[in-house]
Amino acid sequence: MVIGILGGMGSYATLNIFERILALFPAEKEWDRPRILIDNNCTMPSRVVAALYGTDREKLVREMSSSVKNLIQSGATHIFLACNTSHIFLDEVYQNVPEAKGKIYSIIECLAKDISDLGINESLALIATEGTLETKIYQTVFVPYNITVIQPDKEKFALMRELIEAVKQNNLTHEHCQKFISLIKSFNLKNVILGCTEFPVLYSKFKAEIDSTGIKIYDPLESTIQLLHSMYLSEAK
């Protein structure tokens, strides 16, 4: 197994993902871990702007495709995109890089399978970027699994943008973290999906406090990393 990560969307979220993989995969010696390739392609156009307005969409798809191709050519056997919104463009990437099919693991699909396997029959709140929310990529993936997601009111969009940008700029304050906790609680639901890869960074800051509320947090990145970990252990036997 060689894990390939298309990151840089944003960079601190990618750093968090790398740390989580290192923490999960067993390694008495460095060579006990799988090789990990990261393309921190932070120069790509905005995924949200491309999804909502079509701005630089072709350029974005072209750069995503180039990164995926580079990861494959460098030996990546299991690839995932470190950005929820970027999954909107996956079919276009496959048109450019057909060999990527079967190598890319959708983090949204991985979460859907986990939730389905758990037999959760309650609605789940979804916090994410406007691009992810407005294009309803989660609903598209979740409907076949009979999973219902509740989107935040548009009044919450500005707050979510603020929190995401604070992580991207590595400028988190205590106030940001308190706002994040309030956002999680505002749905009055037992289950919340972290549908943006910046949100797990915030969650890690106040995990104990959020967990103490009884609210269950679902992270598509965690589902994907756990799946790869399980596959890695199976291959090692």
C-alpha positions as CSV (number, residue, x, y, z in Angstrom):
1,M,0.0,0.0,0.0
2,V,1.2,3.5,-0.9
3,I,-1.2,6.2,0.3
4,G,-1.6,9.3,-1.9
5,I,-3.2,12.4,-0.5
6,L,-4.3,15.3,-2.7
7,G,-4.0,18.1,-0.2
8,G,-3.4,21.8,0.2
9,M,-7.1,22.5,0.4
10,G,-6.1,23.8,3.0
11,S,-2.6,23.1,4.1
12,Y,-3.3,22.9,7.9
13,A,-6.1,20.4,7.3
14,T,-3.6,18.3,5.3
15,L,-1.1,18.5,8.1
16,N,-3.8,17.3,10.6
17,I,-4.6,14.4,8.3
18,F,-0.9,13.4,8.1
19,E,-0.6,13.5,11.9
20,R,-3.7,11.3,12.3
21,I,-2.3,8.7,9.8
22,L,1.0,8.6,11.7
23,A,-0.9,8.2,15.0
24,L,-3.1,5.4,13.8
25,F,-0.7,3.2,11.8
26,P,1.4,0.9,14.0
27,A,5.1,1.4,13.7
28,E,7.8,0.0,16.0
29,K,10.1,1.2,13.2
30,E,9.6,3.8,10.6
31,W,9.5,1.2,7.8
32,D,6.5,-0.5,9.5
33,R,4.3,2.3,8.1
34,P,3.0,2.5,4.5
35,R,4.7,5.0,2.2
36,I,2.7,8.3,2.2
37,L,2.7,10.7,-0.8
38,I,1.3,14.2,-0.3
39,D,0.7,16.7,-3.0
40,N,0.0,19.8,-1.1
41,N,-1.4,21.6,-4.2
42,C,-2.4,24.8,-2.4
43,T,-2.1,26.9,-5.7
44,M,-5.3,25.4,-7.1
45,P,-8.3,27.7,-7.7
46,S,-11.1,27.8,-5.1
47,R,-13.2,24.7,-5.1
48,V,-16.2,26.6,-3.7
49,V,-16.1,29.4,-6.3
50,A,-15.7,26.8,-9.1
51,A,-18.6,24.8,-7.8
52,L,-21.0,27.8,-7.3
53,Y,-20.1,30.0,-10.2
54,G,-18.0,28.0,-12.6
55,T,-15.0,30.3,-12.2
56,D,-11.8,28.6,-13.2
57,R,-13.5,25.3,-13.1
58,E,-11.6,23.9,-16.1
59,K,-8.3,25.0,-14.6
60,L,-9.2,23.5,-11.2
61,V,-10.1,20.1,-12.8
62,R,-6.9,20.2,-14.9
63,E,-4.8,20.8,-11.8
64,M,-6.6,18.2,-9.7
65,S,-6.1,15.7,-12.6
66,S,-2.4,16.6,-12.8
67,S,-2.0,16.0,-9.1
68,V,-3.8,12.7,-9.2
69,K,-1.8,11.5,-12.2
70,N,1.5,12.5,-10.5
71,L,0.5,10.6,-7.4
72,I,-0.3,7.5,-9.4
73,Q,3.0,7.8,-11.4
74,S,4.8,8.2,-8.1
75,G,3.4,4.8,-7.0
76,A,0.2,5.7,-5.0
77,T,-2.1,2.8,-4.9
78,H,-4.8,4.3,-2.5
79,I,-5.6,7.9,-3.0
80,F,-8.0,10.3,-1.3
81,L,-8.9,14.0,-1.7
82,A,-8.3,16.0,1.5
83,C,-11.3,18.3,0.7
84,N,-15.0,17.5,0.7
85,T,-15.9,20.1,-1.9
86,S,-13.4,18.7,-4.4
87,H,-15.4,15.5,-4.7
88,I,-17.9,17.5,-6.9
89,F,-15.3,17.4,-9.7
90,L,-14.3,13.7,-9.4
91,D,-16.2,12.6,-12.5
92,E,-14.4,15.2,-14.5
93,V,-11.1,14.1,-13.1
94,Y,-11.8,10.5,-14.1
95,Q,-12.4,11.6,-17.6
96,N,-8.9,13.1,-17.7
97,V,-7.3,10.3,-15.6
98,P,-9.3,7.1,-16.2
99,E,-6.6,5.0,-14.4
100,A,-7.6,6.8,-11.2
101,K,-10.8,4.8,-10.9
102,G,-10.4,2.1,-8.3
103,K,-7.5,4.0,-6.7
104,I,-9.4,7.0,-5.4
105,Y,-11.5,6.5,-2.2
106,S,-14.3,9.0,-1.8
107,I,-14.2,10.2,1.8
108,I,-18.0,11.0,1.5
109,E,-18.7,7.4,0.3
110,C,-16.5,6.0,3.1
111,L,-18.6,7.8,5.7
112,A,-21.9,6.8,4.1
113,K,-20.9,3.2,4.3
114,D,-19.8,3.5,8.0
115,I,-23.1,5.3,9.0
116,S,-25.1,2.6,7.1
117,D,-23.2,-0.2,8.8
118,L,-24.0,1.4,12.2
119,G,-27.7,1.3,11.4
120,I,-28.3,4.9,12.3
121,N,-31.9,5.8,11.5
122,E,-31.8,9.4,12.7
123,S,-31.1,12.5,10.6
124,L,-27.5,13.9,10.8
125,A,-26.6,17.6,10.7
126,L,-24.1,18.6,8.1
127,I,-21.7,21.5,8.4
128,A,-19.6,22.2,5.4
129,T,-18.6,24.8,2.8
130,E,-21.2,26.6,0.7
131,G,-20.0,24.6,-2.3
132,T,-20.6,21.3,-0.6
133,L,-23.9,22.4,0.7
134,E,-25.4,24.1,-2.3
135,T,-24.4,21.3,-4.8
136,K,-25.8,18.7,-2.3
137,I,-22.9,16.3,-3.0
138,Y,-23.6,14.6,0.4
139,Q,-27.3,14.0,-0.5
140,T,-26.3,12.6,-3.8
141,V,-24.0,10.1,-2.2
142,F,-26.1,9.4,0.9
143,V,-29.5,8.8,-0.7
144,P,-28.7,5.2,-1.9
145,Y,-27.8,4.5,1.7
146,N,-31.2,5.9,3.0
147,I,-29.3,8.5,5.1
148,T,-30.9,11.9,5.7
149,V,-28.7,15.0,6.3
150,I,-30.0,18.3,7.6
151,Q,-28.3,21.4,6.2
152,P,-27.7,24.6,8.2
153,D,-29.8,27.7,7.5
154,K,-28.0,30.1,5.2
155,E,-27.7,32.5,8.1
156,K,-25.0,30.1,9.4
157,F,-22.9,30.2,6.2
158,A,-20.9,33.3,7.2
159,L,-20.0,31.7,10.5
160,M,-18.8,28.5,8.9
161,R,-16.7,30.5,6.4
162,E,-15.2,32.4,9.3
163,L,-14.3,29.2,11.1
164,I,-12.9,27.5,8.0
165,E,-10.8,30.5,7.2
166,A,-9.4,30.7,10.7
167,V,-8.1,27.1,10.4
168,K,-6.7,27.8,6.9
169,Q,-4.8,30.8,8.2
170,N,-3.7,29.0,11.4
171,N,-5.3,31.8,13.4
172,L,-7.6,30.0,15.7
173,T,-8.7,31.8,18.9
174,H,-10.6,30.7,21.9
175,E,-13.6,32.6,20.5
176,H,-13.5,30.6,17.3
177,C,-13.6,27.4,19.2
178,Q,-16.5,28.6,21.3
179,K,-18.4,29.6,18.2
180,F,-17.7,26.1,16.8
181,I,-19.2,24.5,19.9
182,S,-22.3,26.7,19.6
183,L,-22.6,25.8,15.9
184,I,-22.5,22.0,16.7
185,K,-25.1,22.4,19.5
186,S,-27.4,24.7,17.4
187,F,-28.9,21.8,15.4
188,N,-30.4,20.1,18.5
189,L,-29.5,16.8,16.8
190,K,-27.6,13.9,18.2
191,N,-25.4,13.4,15.2
192,V,-23.3,16.0,13.3
193,I,-21.1,15.4,10.2
194,L,-17.9,17.4,9.8
195,G,-18.3,18.0,6.1
196,C,-15.2,20.2,5.7
197,T,-11.7,19.0,6.4
198,E,-10.9,22.2,8.4
199,F,-13.6,21.3,11.0
200,P,-11.7,18.2,12.5
201,V,-8.9,20.6,13.4
202,L,-11.4,22.6,15.4
203,Y,-13.0,19.5,16.9
204,S,-9.7,18.3,18.2
205,K,-9.4,21.5,20.2
206,F,-12.6,20.9,22.2
207,K,-13.2,17.2,21.7
208,A,-13.9,16.4,25.3
209,E,-16.3,19.3,25.8
210,I,-18.3,18.4,22.6
211,D,-18.3,14.7,23.4
212,S,-19.6,15.5,26.9
213,T,-22.8,16.9,25.3
214,G,-23.8,13.5,24.0
215,I,-23.5,14.7,20.4
216,K,-21.9,12.2,18.1
217,I,-19.4,13.6,15.6
218,Y,-18.9,11.9,12.2
219,D,-15.8,12.7,10.2
220,P,-15.4,11.4,6.7
221,L,-11.6,11.6,7.0
222,E,-11.7,9.3,10.0
223,S,-13.8,6.8,8.1
224,T,-11.3,6.8,5.2
225,I,-8.2,6.6,7.4
226,Q,-9.7,3.7,9.4
227,L,-10.6,1.9,6.1
228,L,-7.1,2.3,4.8
229,H,-5.7,1.2,8.2
230,S,-7.9,-2.0,8.1
231,M,-6.8,-2.7,4.5
232,Y,-3.1,-2.2,5.4
233,L,-3.4,-4.6,8.3
234,S,-5.1,-7.2,6.1
235,E,-2.3,-6.9,3.5
236,A,0.3,-7.3,6.2
237,K,-1.0,-10.6,7.4
